[in-house]
Each structure stands twice: as structure tokens, then as C-alpha cells.
Amino acid sequence: MLQRKKPLTRKKPLRAKAPMRAQKKVAGGDSAADQRADEVSDAAARKLWPLLAARSGPPFVQHERIGPYRADFACLPARLVVLIANQDDPERQDWFESQNWRVLPFAAETILADTDRVLDAVAAAFTLRIVRR
């Protein structure tokens, strides 16, 4: 059996990913209402993701980092972003729109209660894109 004289080492260090932009925290930490809102947003994302992933047409990706922000769902070829709306972060939607992304913001409660309407709005956004060209 061959033995190495020197241990293997990396010539270049691994490059760390750039940190995500931190969410603004309200003084006093997370309240019960904040935790409930996070749970509702997570439930909405879990419900909507399989439906977006299974639809025909250009593919969606989940939790895609675009610039300094994270899109909840994005269709990169169509430059379409679906956001689970958060009243604490209106500048995220403004930034995407300033970069020529079409943004579809939905409240988490709307996604949970009326998923068909959300999917219809996403389909309509693709239809509008084709007509505009």
C-alpha cells in the first residue's frame, strides 16, 4: 500500500457565501404574534411550492437569492417573483421592481385560503408577459 509523505491540503481556501441581508428586529425580541406570523408564512410556502414546481411552463425555484434579497419563489427565465408579503419589508418588493422583475405579492393567509386564485394570478402573469412582447 502506498503512503503519502504529506497530507493533502487545499491550495485555495473555501469561499464562504455572502451573508443574507438581516431582517430588521423589533426591540424586545420575537413576540408570540411574530412567531405566529412566521408559522403562517412557512405553512403558505409549504402549500404553494409543490403546486408551482409541478406546473408546466418555465420552472420556478424556491428561496432564490437575487441581489441583496431572497425571493420566496422565482421564475428566472420570465423574471417573475412571487413573494409572501411581509408588511415589515416593503423595500424588498420595491427593489425587485426597480430591477425590472415582475412581482406578485400575496399575503400568507390568501395563499392558505385561496390557492386557486394565487395560481390563476401566476398563470395570468405569464399570459401578460407573452402579450407584451
C-alpha positions in Angstrom: 0.0 0.0 0.0 1.3 3.5 -0.9 1.8 6.0 1.8 1.7 9.8 1.3 4.6 11.8 2.5 2.5 15.0 3.0 -1.2 15.3 3.9 -3.5 16.7 1.3 -4.2 20.4 1.6 -6.3 22.8 -0.3 -4.4 25.4 -2.3 -7.3 27.9 -2.1 -9.5 28.3 1.0 -13.2 27.6 0.5 -15.1 30.7 -0.3 -17.9 31.5 2.1 -21.2 32.6 0.8 -22.1 36.2 1.3 -24.5 36.6 4.3 -28.1 37.3 3.6 -29.4 40.8 4.5 -30.6 40.6 8.1 -34.2 41.2 8.8 -35.0 44.1 11.0 -35.7 43.0 14.5 -38.1 44.9 16.8 -36.7 45.7 20.2 -37.7 43.1 22.8 -37.2 40.1 20.6 -39.8 37.9 18.8 -43.3 38.2 20.2 -45.9 35.5 20.1 -47.5 37.4 17.2 -44.2 37.4 15.2 -43.8 33.7 15.8 -47.3 33.1 14.6 -46.8 35.2 11.5 -43.6 33.2 10.7 -45.5 29.9 11.2 -48.3 31.1 8.8 -45.7 32.2 6.2 -44.0 28.9 6.4 -47.2 27.0 6.0 -48.1 29.1 3.0 -44.7 28.4 1.4 -45.1 24.6 2.0 -48.5 24.7 0.4 -47.6 26.8 -2.6 -44.2 25.3 -3.5 -45.3 21.9 -4.8 -48.0 23.5 -6.9 -45.6 25.9 -8.5 -43.0 23.2 -9.1 -45.5 20.8 -10.7 -47.0 23.3 -13.2 -46.0 23.2 -16.8 -44.0 26.1 -18.3 -40.9 27.8 -17.2 -39.6 26.4 -13.9 -39.8 28.1 -10.6 -37.1 27.9 -7.9 -37.6 28.4 -4.2 -35.7 30.8 -1.9 -33.6 32.2 -4.7 -31.1 34.9 -3.8 -31.4 37.8 -6.2 -29.3 40.8 -5.4 -29.4 41.6 -1.8 -32.8 39.9 -1.2 -34.3 36.4 -1.2 -37.3 35.7 -3.4 -39.7 33.2 -1.9 -40.4 31.8 -5.4 -38.8 32.9 -8.7 -39.1 32.1 -12.3 -35.8 33.2 -13.6 -36.4 33.0 -17.4 -39.6 35.0 -17.0 -38.2 37.4 -14.4 -41.2 36.8 -12.2 -41.0 36.8 -8.4 -43.8 35.5 -6.1 -43.4 37.0 -2.6 -45.2 36.0 0.6 -46.0 39.6 1.6 -44.5 40.9 4.8 -45.5 44.4 6.0 -42.2 44.8 7.7 -40.2 44.6 4.5 -41.8 46.7 1.7 -38.4 47.7 0.3 -37.9 44.1 -0.9 -40.7 44.5 -3.4 -39.6 47.9 -4.4 -36.1 46.6 -5.1 -37.3 43.8 -7.3 -39.5 46.2 -9.3 -36.6 48.6 -9.7 -34.6 45.8 -11.3 -37.3 45.0 -13.8 -38.7 41.9 -12.1 -42.4 41.4 -12.1 -43.6 40.9 -8.5 -46.7 39.1 -7.4 -47.0 39.7 -3.6 -49.6 37.6 -1.7 -50.5 37.5 1.9 -49.8 34.2 3.6 -53.5 34.0 4.6 -54.5 34.4 1.0 -52.3 31.6 -0.2 -53.7 29.3 2.5 -57.3 30.2 1.9 -57.5 30.7 -1.8 -54.6 28.8 -3.5 -56.5 28.6 -6.8 -56.7 32.4 -7.1 -53.0 32.6 -6.5 -52.2 30.0 -9.2 -54.6 31.8 -11.6 -52.7 35.1 -10.9 -49.4 33.4 -11.6 -50.7 31.9 -14.9 -52.1 35.4 -15.9 -48.7 36.9 -15.3 -47.2 34.5 -17.9 -50.0 35.3 -20.3 -49.5 39.1 -19.9 -45.7 38.6 -20.5 -46.4 36.9 -23.8 -48.8 39.5 -25.0 -46.5 42.4 -24.1 -43.6 41.2 -26.3 
